[in-house]
Amino acid sequence: MFKQNTVFVVGAGASTEYGAFGETTIFPIGTQLRSAIKAGSNFTGRLHHGVLNDGDRVVFEWLRRRHPINSPGFSERIDALRQISQRIEGFDSIDECIEYLENPYAAEMGKVMIARYLAKAERECLLKSKQQDNRLKISALRDTWLERFVRILMNGRKDPNEIGKEITVICFNYDRCIEFYLINAIVERYAVPYEDAHRIVSTMAIIHPYGTLGRLPTSNSFVNQGEIEFGPDCEDRTDPWAMIGTLKTYTERIEDNITMSNIRMALFNSNCVVFLGFGFTSENMKLLDTSKVGENGSGCSAMKIATGKGQHLQSDAALKLKIANLFAGSWNWRDTAMHIEYSSKCSETLQVHYHNLSA
């Protein structure tokens, strides 16, 4: 198990370990996602005759099913997608882009594009492709951070109902990989029914500030209404509007007072904070700012561990100061153990810091 009050802050970089096609990771991050959305939103052709030259055909078919192609609803949403395509290069993320666009359909269609590419990534990643008899083969993810994370999490726990009581996970990703892997790992290790494993994971403190693609099925043999299977088939009759129901823009996130309070309290009371694949962008750092809670919480003196792959060593002091500024109070951050692993993947970082993290 982990040490009490350990908080994991998980960013897009952590998803790169879930599989790749050559040098291209299955889960698109940063410029990959922007490029995919730019191309996929650029609809050209005789669209009102059903003829598509450019743009994502799956999204086009989704729109046709929901809005007749000669209706205002169809045209207005196509226009919003084109605006996203034209403007997204000027922003760090699709989320930031749709915040700035004044088109009333930009948020809706931006979320549809996110759902399209994240659902596709879920379907193509190792967690989906390595299933046998409708169950995930846990050993197939041996080299990922999830495997090492779960190994520590379950170590010393004989009762599966006690798993995860000591941690909080703040995941800035829309996918459900963490939850899906945890459910399958509990089933495999403790030989409990899938439904029981799902219940155990649903009680764990896993927070998605941006929302997710939807609630995972409570059964591994059928999907109930209101649930979205892991890695849904986008070219089937999947309803993307069911997937975007819980996705949030930045404004929607900061208005969710309960979620923001839970995030900040977890960090304020933490004894160890681990950043995995996190980019330290200004918007996300604001969401983690514990000064909204108070000063001199245990998080001030908590050990901080972070992956820094893709960052530059020359920025070491600036990154450490960014992390330190999340915790308000009369303390000197230079007196606190803070490790940024610039050459390590998430899985390697958990391995290196095994003794710092495990109870």
N, C-alpha and C positions, 0 to 999 in steps of 0.2 A: 504494500500500500504506500501511498505518498504521505509526506508529512502533513500534519493538520493545517488547514487553511492555505493550501497551495492553489494558486490561480493560474490557469493557462489562458493566454491571449493568442488566438490562432488566426493567422491571416492567409491570404491567397497562396503565398509561397509554400505553405504546408501541403497544399493539394498537388503540387508538382510530383510528389512521390507516388501518386496513385496510377502512374502509367504514362507512356509517351509513344508517339510515332516518330521514330528517329530522334531528331533534336527538338521536336515540337511536343510539349506536354499536352496531355489530353484535356486537362482543365486549363482553359485559356486564362492567362493573367496579364495585367498591364497592357502593353501595346498589342498583344495577341488578341485580347478581347475587344479592344477598341477597333482593331482592323477588321475583325470578324463582323462586328456590329455595323461598321461603316459600309462594308460591302453588302451585307445582308439586308440593310435598310434602303439601299439605293435601287428602288424599284423603277424599272423602265419597261416599255413595251405597250402594246394595245391592251392595257389592263382591263378596261371595261368590256373587252371581248374575250377575256380570259387568257390573253397571250402575254407571257412574261419573258422578257429578254434578260434582265438582270435583277438581282435581289434574291432573297431566300424563298424558295418555292414552298417549303413547309409553312412558313409564316403567311405566305400568300394564300395558301389553301385554308389555313386557320381563319383568316379574315373573311374569305369567301363563304365559309360555313356559317359564320356569325352575322355577317352583313352582306346582303345582296350586292353584286358588283356595281349596280347602277344606283345604289342608294347613297345619300349624303354621308351616312356613317362610314361607308367604305372609303369614299374619297377623302374625308377628313382625316382618317387614320393613315392613309397612304401619304398624305401631305406631311403629317407629323413624322412619319418614318423618314421621309426624304430630308426633312429639316435636321433630324438626328444625324443622318449620314453626312450632311454638309457641314455640321458644326462640331462633331465629336472629336475631331483631331485637335481642337483647341483646348481640350480639357483632359485632366488626368484620369477621369473615369466616366462611364456612362451615367452614373449616379449624379455626378457634378454637372454633367451636360444637361440632363433633363430638369435639374433645379433652375437653370438659367433660361431655358426656352420658355417663351410665353404661350406657346401653343397648348390649349387645354387638354389635348390628347397625347402630349409628349410623355408624361409620366406613365400613362397606361401602356403605350406602345413601347416605351423604353423597358418597362418591366416584361413585356411579352418577349422582346429580344433577349433579355437576360434569361428568362425561363427557357427559351429555345436552346441556347448554347449550354446552359448548365444542365438541362435534362439530357442533352446529347452527350455531354461529358460523363454524367453519371452512368449512362448506358454503355459507354465505351471503356470505362475505367476498369482497373483490376478487380474492384469489389463486385462488379456485375459480371465481367467476363470469366471470372474464376469460380462461378457457382456450379455446384453439382447437386442434382436432385432438389433444385430450388433452394439450396443452402450455400452460403459462402464457405469456400475452403480457406480457413484461417491461415494455414501455412503458406498460402500463395502471396501473402503480404509480409513475409518475414523481414524484408529489407526496408520496410516503411516505418515511419515514426509511430503509426497507429499500433503496430505490433508491439513495439517496445513500451509504449504508453500503457497499453492494456496489460502487458506482462507485470509491470510495476503495480498497476492499479489492483490487480487480483492477487498479488503475492501476499500470503498470510491471511486471506479472506476465505474462510470455509463456508460461510453463509452468503450466498449471492445477493441477498437483500441488503447487505451491508456495503456493497461495492459503491465507491464514489462518494461516500458521505463526507470525505475530508477535502474534496476539491470543488472548484468552480471552473467551468470552461466558458470563456467568452469567445465565440467564434464569429468572425466577421464575414464568413463565407455563406453563400446561399444553399450550398449542397448539404445533404444529410449523411455524408460519409462517416462521420464520427459515430452518430447514433446507430447507423446500419451495421457498422463493424462491431460495436459494443454488443448489440443484440445477438449477433451471430456468435461472437466470442463467448458470451455467457451460456448460450445454448450448447456450444461444443464442450466447454470446460465443466459445466455443472450438470449437464444432461437434464436441463429443465425444458418444459414446453416453450415454444417460440412466444406464445402469448404472455407467459410469465416474465421472460426476458425483456419483452417490449415494455411491460409494466415497470420493471426495475429501472430501465434506462429512462423512462418518462418521468421518474421521480428525481433523477439526478439534476444537479444545477448546471444545465447546459443552456447558455443564453446566446441567441442570435440577434444582435442589434438590428441587422438588416432584414430579418425574417428568413424564411426558407421556402423551398419549392412546395411545401405542403407536409401534412402529417403522414408519417409512414404507416403502412397497414399494420394492424394489430395481429394479423395472421399471415403466415407465409404460404397459404394455399388459396386465398381469395382476397379481394380488395373491396372494402365497404365504401359506401357513399361518403364523400368528404375526405377520403384518403387518396394519396398519390403513391403508386408503387415506386420503389427505388429504380432509377433508370427507366422512366416511362418511354414507351414507343411513340415518338413524336409524329410519326407518319401514319399512325393508327388513328383512333378516334379520341385521342387525348385532348382534353379541354384545357388550353393554356390559361384561360381566365380562372380556372380552379387553382392553377399553380401560382398565379400572381397575387392571390388574395392576401397572403401574409408578407409579401415583399414590401419593403419600405424605402422611401426616399429619405434624404438627410433630415428634412423638416419633419416628416412623420416620425422619425426615430427620436428626435429631441423632444417631441411632444408626448412620447410614451414615458410618462413619469415613473411608472412602476419599474419598467425595465432599466431605465437609467439609474434609478436608486439602487436596484439590486446589483448592477455592475459596479457602481462606485463603492458600495458598502463592502462587497467582496474584496476589492482591492484595498480599501481602507483598513480592513481587519486581516489582511494577508500576512503570512509568515514567509512565503516564497512566491515569486511571480516569474512565470516562464513565457517568453514571447517566441512563438514558433511561426516562421514565415510571415512575419508582420512587417509592414512597410513604414510604420511610424509617420503616416501622413497627418497633416495638421487637423483635418476634420475628425479622424478617428481618435487622435490623441485627446481632443476636446471631450469626447464621449467618456474617456477613461479618467478624467480629472477629478481626483478625490477631494479637492478643496471645497466642492459643493457640499460635502458631508461634514468636514471639520479638519482640524489640524492634529498633527502628532499621533496618528493612528499607528498600529503595529506595522502597517505597510511601509512606513518610513525606513525602518531598520530591516525590512525583509530582504532576503537575498534576491537579486534580480539576475535572471539568465535569459539571454536572447540569441537567436540565430542572426547572423549578419551577412549571410551569403548574398552577394549582389551589392552590398554596401561597400564603402571604401574605408580602409583603416584610418585615413586622414580625417575622417569625420567622427572618430571614436569619442572625443570629448563632447562634441555636439550631441551625439546620440545618447550618451550617458546623461547629459544634462536634460534632454527631452524626457527621458524616463524619470529622472529625479523630480522634475517639475510636476509630475502627476501627483506627488505627495507633498502637501503643504505642512509646514511646521518648522520649528527651530532645530534643524538637524543639518549635518554636513554630509552631503551625498558621497563625498570622497572617503568617508569612514565606513561606508556600507559595501558589502561584497556585491560586485556587479561584474558579470562576465558576458562579453559579446563574442560569439564564436563566428569569426568572419569566413573561415574556410570549411565550416561543417554544415551538412544538411540537418534537417530537424531530427532525423533518426540518429545521426551521429552525436548530436548535442545531448539527446536523452541518454545515450550510452556513456558519454564522457562524464556527465553529471549524475550518474546513477546514485552514488552515495550521498550527494547533496540533496537529492530529491526523495529518496525512499526512506520510510520510517523503520 
